[in-house]
Amino acid sequence: MVGGCLGLGYTIAAVTDESLWTTGDIAKELGVTTERARQLSHRPDFPVPVQTVRHFRLWRASDVQEWIARRRPAPDDGT
């Protein structure tokens, strides 16, 4: 069960073993500002949010982590 309070009297809950991330969570994962995470979330190749509550969009953490992994440069092999 995933749940969170948005501070607006709304509680988000989903019956799943999957974590849901806000743009704030994405920003922390990437080490960028929330505004930059919001900009990235509008890219056509960014995962589609799985839920929207008012103006809060939520993504599966695994979808975002997969997107990040695809975009990271390959490690330098030292040659």
Biopython code that builds the backbone (N, CA, C, O; Angstrom):
import numpy as np
from Bio.PDB.StructureBuilder import StructureBuilder

atoms = [
    (1, "MET", "N", (0.856, -1.175, 0.000)),
    (1, "MET", "CA", (0.000, 0.000, 0.000)),
    (1, "MET", "C", (0.893, 1.226, 0.000)),
    (1, "MET", "O", (1.820, 1.327, 0.803)),
    (2, "VAL", "N", (0.624, 2.129, -0.872)),
    (2, "VAL", "CA", (1.339, 3.393, -0.949)),
    (2, "VAL", "C", (0.358, 4.474, -0.583)),
    (2, "VAL", "O", (-0.776, 4.466, -1.061)),
    (3, "GLY", "N", (0.762, 5.393, 0.245)),
    (3, "GLY", "CA", (-0.143, 6.482, 0.594)),
    (3, "GLY", "C", (0.638, 7.734, 0.898)),
    (3, "GLY", "O", (1.818, 7.674, 1.246)),
    (4, "GLY", "N", (-0.010, 8.857, 0.768)),
    (4, "GLY", "CA", (0.641, 10.117, 1.078)),
    (4, "GLY", "C", (-0.393, 11.201, 1.221)),
    (4, "GLY", "O", (-1.457, 11.145, 0.605)),
    (5, "CYS", "N", (-0.083, 12.179, 2.024)),
    (5, "CYS", "CA", (-0.982, 13.309, 2.209)),
    (5, "CYS", "C", (-0.422, 14.488, 1.442)),
    (5, "CYS", "O", (0.752, 14.823, 1.596)),
    (6, "LEU", "N", (-1.222, 15.110, 0.638)),
    (6, "LEU", "CA", (-0.774, 16.229, -0.176)),
    (6, "LEU", "C", (-0.920, 17.562, 0.541)),
    (6, "LEU", "O", (-0.620, 18.602, -0.047)),
    (7, "GLY", "N", (-1.369, 17.568, 1.784)),
    (7, "GLY", "CA", (-1.515, 18.810, 2.520)),
    (7, "GLY", "C", (-2.723, 19.625, 2.094)),
    (7, "GLY", "O", (-2.864, 20.778, 2.500)),
    (8, "LEU", "N", (-3.587, 19.050, 1.292)),
    (8, "LEU", "CA", (-4.775, 19.753, 0.818)),
    (8, "LEU", "C", (-6.045, 19.026, 1.240)),
    (8, "LEU", "O", (-7.123, 19.272, 0.699)),
    (9, "GLY", "N", (-5.906, 18.139, 2.201)),
    (9, "GLY", "CA", (-7.058, 17.364, 2.613)),
    (9, "GLY", "C", (-7.302, 16.150, 1.743)),
    (9, "GLY", "O", (-8.317, 15.470, 1.900)),
    (10, "TYR", "N", (-6.388, 15.865, 0.825)),
    (10, "TYR", "CA", (-6.506, 14.705, -0.051)),
    (10, "TYR", "C", (-5.452, 13.691, 0.349)),
    (10, "TYR", "O", (-4.324, 14.053, 0.683)),
    (11, "THR", "N", (-5.814, 12.454, 0.316)),
    (11, "THR", "CA", (-4.868, 11.378, 0.545)),
    (11, "THR", "C", (-4.855, 10.517, -0.702)),
    (11, "THR", "O", (-5.901, 10.164, -1.247)),
    (12, "ILE", "N", (-3.665, 10.191, -1.137)),
    (12, "ILE", "CA", (-3.512, 9.325, -2.301)),
    (12, "ILE", "C", (-3.149, 7.946, -1.786)),
    (12, "ILE", "O", (-2.223, 7.796, -0.988)),
    (13, "ALA", "N", (-3.863, 6.964, -2.235)),
    (13, "ALA", "CA", (-3.569, 5.600, -1.841)),
    (13, "ALA", "C", (-3.754, 4.705, -3.047)),
    (13, "ALA", "O", (-4.689, 4.874, -3.829)),
    (14, "ALA", "N", (-2.862, 3.763, -3.185)),
    (14, "ALA", "CA", (-2.962, 2.789, -4.260)),
    (14, "ALA", "C", (-2.611, 1.432, -3.676)),
    (14, "ALA", "O", (-1.662, 1.315, -2.901)),
    (15, "VAL", "N", (-3.350, 0.431, -4.032)),
    (15, "VAL", "CA", (-3.055, -0.907, -3.561)),
    (15, "VAL", "C", (-2.079, -1.513, -4.552)),
    (15, "VAL", "O", (-2.452, -2.023, -5.608)),
    (16, "THR", "N", (-0.827, -1.438, -4.170)),
    (16, "THR", "CA", (0.241, -1.907, -5.041)),
    (16, "THR", "C", (1.517, -2.023, -4.229)),
    (16, "THR", "O", (1.638, -1.421, -3.162)),
    (17, "ASP", "N", (2.452, -2.784, -4.723)),
    (17, "ASP", "CA", (3.770, -2.861, -4.103)),
    (17, "ASP", "C", (4.701, -1.828, -4.718)),
    (17, "ASP", "O", (5.864, -1.726, -4.328)),
    (18, "GLU", "N", (4.208, -1.080, -5.655)),
    (18, "GLU", "CA", (4.992, -0.113, -6.419)),
    (18, "GLU", "C", (4.951, 1.261, -5.765)),
    (18, "GLU", "O", (3.889, 1.722, -5.346)),
    (19, "SER", "N", (6.095, 1.909, -5.677)),
    (19, "SER", "CA", (6.148, 3.283, -5.171)),
    (19, "SER", "C", (5.681, 4.240, -6.251)),
    (19, "SER", "O", (5.937, 4.031, -7.437)),
    (20, "LEU", "N", (4.995, 5.289, -5.832)),
    (20, "LEU", "CA", (4.578, 6.354, -6.735)),
    (20, "LEU", "C", (5.374, 7.601, -6.390)),
    (20, "LEU", "O", (5.547, 7.932, -5.217)),
    (21, "TRP", "N", (5.858, 8.292, -7.415)),
    (21, "TRP", "CA", (6.696, 9.478, -7.223)),
    (21, "TRP", "C", (6.005, 10.722, -7.744)),
    (21, "TRP", "O", (5.309, 10.695, -8.759)),
    (22, "THR", "N", (6.213, 11.809, -7.026)),
    (22, "THR", "CA", (5.811, 13.144, -7.467)),
    (22, "THR", "C", (6.996, 13.774, -8.192)),
    (22, "THR", "O", (8.071, 13.177, -8.258)),
    (23, "THR", "N", (6.808, 14.972, -8.735)),
    (23, "THR", "CA", (7.947, 15.671, -9.341)),
    (23, "THR", "C", (9.007, 15.970, -8.290)),
    (23, "THR", "O", (10.195, 16.011, -8.609)),
    (24, "GLY", "N", (8.599, 16.180, -7.045)),
    (24, "GLY", "CA", (9.573, 16.394, -5.971)),
    (24, "GLY", "C", (10.452, 15.175, -5.758)),
    (24, "GLY", "O", (11.660, 15.306, -5.559)),
    (25, "ASP", "N", (9.855, 13.988, -5.797)),
    (25, "ASP", "CA", (10.620, 12.745, -5.662)),
    (25, "ASP", "C", (11.575, 12.566, -6.839)),
    (25, "ASP", "O", (12.722, 12.155, -6.664)),
    (26, "ILE", "N", (11.094, 12.875, -8.025)),
    (26, "ILE", "CA", (11.928, 12.766, -9.228)),
    (26, "ILE", "C", (13.100, 13.735, -9.132)),
    (26, "ILE", "O", (14.230, 13.388, -9.477)),
    (27, "ALA", "N", (12.827, 14.950, -8.663)),
    (27, "ALA", "CA", (13.886, 15.950, -8.500)),
    (27, "ALA", "C", (14.969, 15.440, -7.554)),
    (27, "ALA", "O", (16.158, 15.578, -7.839)),
    (28, "LYS", "N", (14.561, 14.852, -6.432)),
    (28, "LYS", "CA", (15.536, 14.315, -5.472)),
    (28, "LYS", "C", (16.373, 13.212, -6.101)),
    (28, "LYS", "O", (17.590, 13.165, -5.919)),
    (29, "GLU", "N", (15.722, 12.332, -6.836)),
    (29, "GLU", "CA", (16.432, 11.218, -7.477)),
    (29, "GLU", "C", (17.470, 11.721, -8.475)),
    (29, "GLU", "O", (18.566, 11.168, -8.573)),
    (30, "LEU", "N", (17.122, 12.769, -9.210)),
    (30, "LEU", "CA", (18.015, 13.304, -10.241)),
    (30, "LEU", "C", (18.991, 14.349, -9.711)),
    (30, "LEU", "O", (19.972, 14.678, -10.379)),
    (31, "GLY", "N", (18.729, 14.873, -8.516)),
    (31, "GLY", "CA", (19.580, 15.934, -7.979)),
    (31, "GLY", "C", (19.370, 17.259, -8.687)),
    (31, "GLY", "O", (20.310, 18.030, -8.881)),
    (32, "VAL", "N", (18.122, 17.517, -9.073)),
    (32, "VAL", "CA", (17.773, 18.762, -9.767)),
    (32, "VAL", "C", (16.645, 19.448, -9.002)),
    (32, "VAL", "O", (16.117, 18.898, -8.035)),
    (33, "THR", "N", (16.281, 20.647, -9.438)),
    (33, "THR", "CA", (15.169, 21.357, -8.813)),
    (33, "THR", "C", (13.842, 20.714, -9.223)),
    (33, "THR", "O", (13.760, 19.988, -10.214)),
    (34, "THR", "N", (12.824, 20.999, -8.443)),
    (34, "THR", "CA", (11.485, 20.514, -8.780)),
    (34, "THR", "C", (11.031, 21.083, -10.119)),
    (34, "THR", "O", (10.372, 20.395, -10.898)),
    (35, "GLU", "N", (11.381, 22.331, -10.383)),
    (35, "GLU", "CA", (11.015, 22.950, -11.668)),
    (35, "GLU", "C", (11.657, 22.197, -12.828)),
    (35, "GLU", "O", (11.010, 21.962, -13.848)),
    (36, "ARG", "N", (12.937, 21.814, -12.677)),
    (36, "ARG", "CA", (13.615, 21.067, -13.744)),
    (36, "ARG", "C", (12.967, 19.691, -13.921)),
    (36, "ARG", "O", (12.798, 19.224, -15.047)),
    (37, "ALA", "N", (12.607, 19.050, -12.820)),
    (37, "ALA", "CA", (11.928, 17.751, -12.911)),
    (37, "ALA", "C", (10.592, 17.900, -13.631)),
    (37, "ALA", "O", (10.218, 17.042, -14.431)),
    (38, "ARG", "N", (9.873, 18.983, -13.351)),
    (38, "ARG", "CA", (8.604, 19.238, -14.035)),
    (38, "ARG", "C", (8.836, 19.396, -15.531)),
    (38, "ARG", "O", (8.083, 18.856, -16.342)),
    (39, "GLN", "N", (9.889, 20.145, -15.898)),
    (39, "GLN", "CA", (10.208, 20.328, -17.319)),
    (39, "GLN", "C", (10.509, 18.987, -17.979)),
    (39, "GLN", "O", (10.015, 18.702, -19.070)),
    (40, "LEU", "N", (11.315, 18.172, -17.322)),
    (40, "LEU", "CA", (11.651, 16.862, -17.880)),
    (40, "LEU", "C", (10.409, 15.986, -18.034)),
    (40, "LEU", "O", (10.305, 15.210, -18.983)),
    (41, "SER", "N", (9.473, 16.113, -17.104)),
    (41, "SER", "CA", (8.269, 15.276, -17.148)),
    (41, "SER", "C", (7.377, 15.592, -18.340)),
    (41, "SER", "O", (6.488, 14.811, -18.677)),
    (42, "HIS", "N", (7.610, 16.725, -18.975)),
    (42, "HIS", "CA", (6.826, 17.096, -20.158)),
    (42, "HIS", "C", (7.483, 16.637, -21.462)),
    (42, "HIS", "O", (6.926, 16.833, -22.543)),
    (43, "ARG", "N", (8.660, 16.028, -21.360)),
    (43, "ARG", "CA", (9.314, 15.503, -22.567)),
    (43, "ARG", "C", (8.474, 14.364, -23.140)),
    (43, "ARG", "O", (7.857, 13.605, -22.392)),
    (44, "PRO", "N", (8.451, 14.247, -24.468)),
    (44, "PRO", "CA", (7.637, 13.178, -25.074)),
    (44, "PRO", "C", (8.102, 11.770, -24.702)),
    (44, "PRO", "O", (7.307, 10.831, -24.728)),
    (45, "ASP", "N", (9.389, 11.615, -24.356)),
    (45, "ASP", "CA", (9.894, 10.282, -24.026)),
    (45, "ASP", "C", (9.802, 9.961, -22.530)),
    (45, "ASP", "O", (10.198, 8.875, -22.107)),
    (46, "PHE", "N", (9.283, 10.896, -21.729)),
    (46, "PHE", "CA", (9.156, 10.664, -20.288)),
    (46, "PHE", "C", (7.947, 9.762, -20.039)),
    (46, "PHE", "O", (6.957, 9.839, -20.767)),
    (47, "PRO", "N", (8.019, 8.905, -19.011)),
    (47, "PRO", "CA", (6.867, 8.034, -18.724)),
    (47, "PRO", "C", (5.577, 8.827, -18.485)),
    (47, "PRO", "O", (5.602, 9.964, -18.013)),
    (48, "VAL", "N", (4.483, 8.208, -18.817)),
    (48, "VAL", "CA", (3.165, 8.810, -18.612)),
    (48, "VAL", "C", (2.798, 8.660, -17.134)),
    (48, "VAL", "O", (3.001, 7.591, -16.559)),
    (49, "PRO", "N", (2.263, 9.710, -16.513)),
    (49, "PRO", "CA", (1.822, 9.569, -15.118)),
    (49, "PRO", "C", (0.732, 8.505, -15.008)),
    (49, "PRO", "O", (-0.089, 8.348, -15.911)),
    (50, "VAL", "N", (0.735, 7.787, -13.903)),
    (50, "VAL", "CA", (-0.276, 6.746, -13.703)),
    (50, "VAL", "C", (-1.490, 7.279, -12.963)),
    (50, "VAL", "O", (-2.549, 6.650, -12.960)),
    (51, "GLN", "N", (-1.338, 8.438, -12.335)),
    (51, "GLN", "CA", (-2.456, 9.012, -11.596)),
    (51, "GLN", "C", (-2.265, 10.522, -11.511)),
    (51, "GLN", "O", (-1.138, 11.008, -11.420)),
    (52, "THR", "N", (-3.369, 11.258, -11.541)),
    (52, "THR", "CA", (-3.346, 12.704, -11.346)),
    (52, "THR", "C", (-4.418, 13.063, -10.331)),
    (52, "THR", "O", (-5.578, 12.673, -10.471)),
    (53, "VAL", "N", (-4.024, 13.804, -9.314)),
    (53, "VAL", "CA", (-4.957, 14.298, -8.306)),
    (53, "VAL", "C", (-4.772, 15.802, -8.251)),
    (53, "VAL", "O", (-3.725, 16.303, -7.843)),
    (54, "ARG", "N", (-5.814, 16.515, -8.673)),
    (54, "ARG", "CA", (-5.739, 17.968, -8.845)),
    (54, "ARG", "C", (-4.565, 18.265, -9.767)),
    (54, "ARG", "O", (-4.567, 17.816, -10.913)),
    (55, "HIS", "N", (-3.571, 18.999, -9.309)),
    (55, "HIS", "CA", (-2.426, 19.283, -10.185)),
    (55, "HIS", "C", (-1.217, 18.415, -9.845)),
    (55, "HIS", "O", (-0.122, 18.669, -10.347)),
    (56, "PHE", "N", (-1.391, 17.404, -9.008)),
    (56, "PHE", "CA", (-0.307, 16.492, -8.661)),
    (56, "PHE", "C", (-0.333, 15.293, -9.599)),
    (56, "PHE", "O", (-1.321, 14.562, -9.668)),
    (57, "ARG", "N", (0.762, 15.103, -10.317)),
    (57, "ARG", "CA", (0.894, 13.939, -11.187)),
    (57, "ARG", "C", (1.795, 12.932, -10.485)),
    (57, "ARG", "O", (2.762, 13.308, -9.821)),
    (58, "LEU", "N", (1.478, 11.668, -10.633)),
    (58, "LEU", "CA", (2.230, 10.601, -9.981)),
    (58, "LEU", "C", (2.691, 9.590, -11.014)),
    (58, "LEU", "O", (1.943, 9.209, -11.914)),
    (59, "TRP", "N", (3.943, 9.162, -10.867)),
    (59, "TRP", "CA", (4.553, 8.191, -11.770)),
    (59, "TRP", "C", (4.984, 6.975, -10.974)),
    (59, "TRP", "O", (5.298, 7.075, -9.787)),
    (60, "ARG", "N", (4.998, 5.824, -11.635)),
    (60, "ARG", "CA", (5.600, 4.639, -11.024)),
    (60, "ARG", "C", (7.101, 4.895, -10.915)),
    (60, "ARG", "O", (7.751, 5.287, -11.884)),
    (61, "ALA", "N", (7.631, 4.669, -9.731)),
    (61, "ALA", "CA", (9.064, 4.877, -9.517)),
    (61, "ALA", "C", (9.881, 4.035, -10.496)),
    (61, "ALA", "O", (10.888, 4.505, -11.025)),
    (62, "SER", "N", (9.458, 2.805, -10.737)),
    (62, "SER", "CA", (10.216, 1.926, -11.636)),
    (62, "SER", "C", (10.231, 2.461, -13.067)),
    (62, "SER", "O", (11.234, 2.314, -13.765)),
    (63, "ASP", "N", (9.138, 3.080, -13.514)),
    (63, "ASP", "CA", (9.105, 3.671, -14.860)),
    (63, "ASP", "C", (10.104, 4.815, -14.968)),
    (63, "ASP", "O", (10.824, 4.934, -15.960)),
    (64, "VAL", "N", (10.139, 5.655, -13.934)),
    (64, "VAL", "CA", (11.056, 6.800, -13.948)),
    (64, "VAL", "C", (12.501, 6.318, -13.847)),
    (64, "VAL", "O", (13.372, 6.830, -14.550)),
    (65, "GLN", "N", (12.764, 5.343, -12.985)),
    (65, "GLN", "CA", (14.124, 4.822, -12.847)),
    (65, "GLN", "C", (14.605, 4.193, -14.151)),
    (65, "GLN", "O", (15.772, 4.329, -14.517)),
    (66, "GLU", "N", (13.711, 3.512, -14.844)),
    (66, "GLU", "CA", (14.064, 2.930, -16.146)),
    (66, "GLU", "C", (14.380, 4.035, -17.153)),
    (66, "GLU", "O", (15.337, 3.917, -17.918)),
    (67, "TRP", "N", (13.588, 5.102, -17.161)),
    (67, "TRP", "CA", (13.822, 6.241, -18.055)),
    (67, "TRP", "C", (15.180, 6.861, -17.759)),
    (67, "TRP", "O", (15.932, 7.184, -18.679)),
    (68, "ILE", "N", (15.497, 7.027, -16.483)),
    (68, "ILE", "CA", (16.791, 7.593, -16.089)),
    (68, "ILE", "C", (17.921, 6.692, -16.576)),
    (68, "ILE", "O", (18.903, 7.178, -17.137)),
    (69, "ALA", "N", (17.790, 5.393, -16.368)),
    (69, "ALA", "CA", (18.838, 4.446, -16.770)),
    (69, "ALA", "C", (19.079, 4.476, -18.277)),
    (69, "ALA", "O", (20.222, 4.375, -18.721)),
    (70, "ARG", "N", (18.014, 4.614, -19.067)),
    (70, "ARG", "CA", (18.167, 4.669, -20.531)),
    (70, "ARG", "C", (18.891, 5.931, -20.974)),
    (70, "ARG", "O", (19.554, 5.928, -22.011)),
    (71, "ARG", "N", (18.777, 6.990, -20.219)),
    (71, "ARG", "CA", (19.336, 8.279, -20.625)),
    (71, "ARG", "C", (20.742, 8.517, -20.085)),
    (71, "ARG", "O", (21.440, 9.409, -20.567)),
    (72, "ARG", "N", (21.165, 7.744, -19.103)),
    (72, "ARG", "CA", (22.504, 7.927, -18.536)),
    (72, "ARG", "C", (23.537, 7.437, -19.533)),
    (72, "ARG", "O", (23.339, 6.419, -20.196)),
    (73, "PRO", "N", (24.648, 8.171, -19.637)),
    (73, "PRO", "CA", (25.703, 7.715, -20.546)),
    (73, "PRO", "C", (26.323, 6.412, -20.046)),
    (73, "PRO", "O", (26.368, 6.148, -18.845)),
    (74, "ALA", "N", (26.793, 5.618, -20.981)),
    (74, "ALA", "CA", (27.469, 4.373, -20.627)),
    (74, "ALA", "C", (28.770, 4.703, -19.901)),
    (74, "ALA", "O", (29.401, 5.719, -20.193)),
    (75, "PRO", "N", (29.179, 3.852, -18.953)),
    (75, "PRO", "CA", (30.439, 4.107, -18.250)),
    (75, "PRO", "C", (31.612, 4.097, -19.220)),
    (75, "PRO", "O", (31.627, 3.338, -20.189)),
    (76, "ASP", "N", (32.574, 4.932, -18.951)),
    (76, "ASP", "CA", (33.786, 5.006, -19.773)),
    (76, "ASP", "C", (34.595, 3.736, -19.545)),
    (76, "ASP", "O", (34.861, 3.367, -18.401)),
    (77, "ASP", "N", (34.990, 3.065, -20.628)),
    (77, "ASP", "CA", (35.748, 1.818, -20.481)),
    (77, "ASP", "C", (37.242, 2.063, -20.300)),
    (77, "ASP", "O", (38.018, 1.111, -20.224)),
    (78, "GLY", "N", (37.652, 3.324, -20.231)),
    (78, "GLY", "CA", (39.044, 3.650, -19.962)),
    (78, "GLY", "C", (39.939, 3.659, -21.186)),
    (78, "GLY", "O", (41.157, 3.780, -21.052)),
    (79, "THR", "N", (39.369, 3.533, -22.377)),
    (79, "THR", "CA", (40.217, 3.544, -23.581)),
    (79, "THR", "C", (40.130, 4.863, -24.285)),
    (79, "THR", "O", (40.774, 5.057, -25.316)),
]
sb = StructureBuilder()
sb.init_structure("model")
sb.init_model(0)
sb.init_chain("A")
sb.init_seg("    ")
for serial, (resi, resn, name, xyz) in enumerate(atoms, 1):
    if name == "N":
        sb.init_residue(resn, " ", resi, " ")
    sb.init_atom(name, np.array(xyz, "f"), 0.0, 1.0, " ", f" {name:<3s}", serial, name[0])
structure = sb.get_structure()
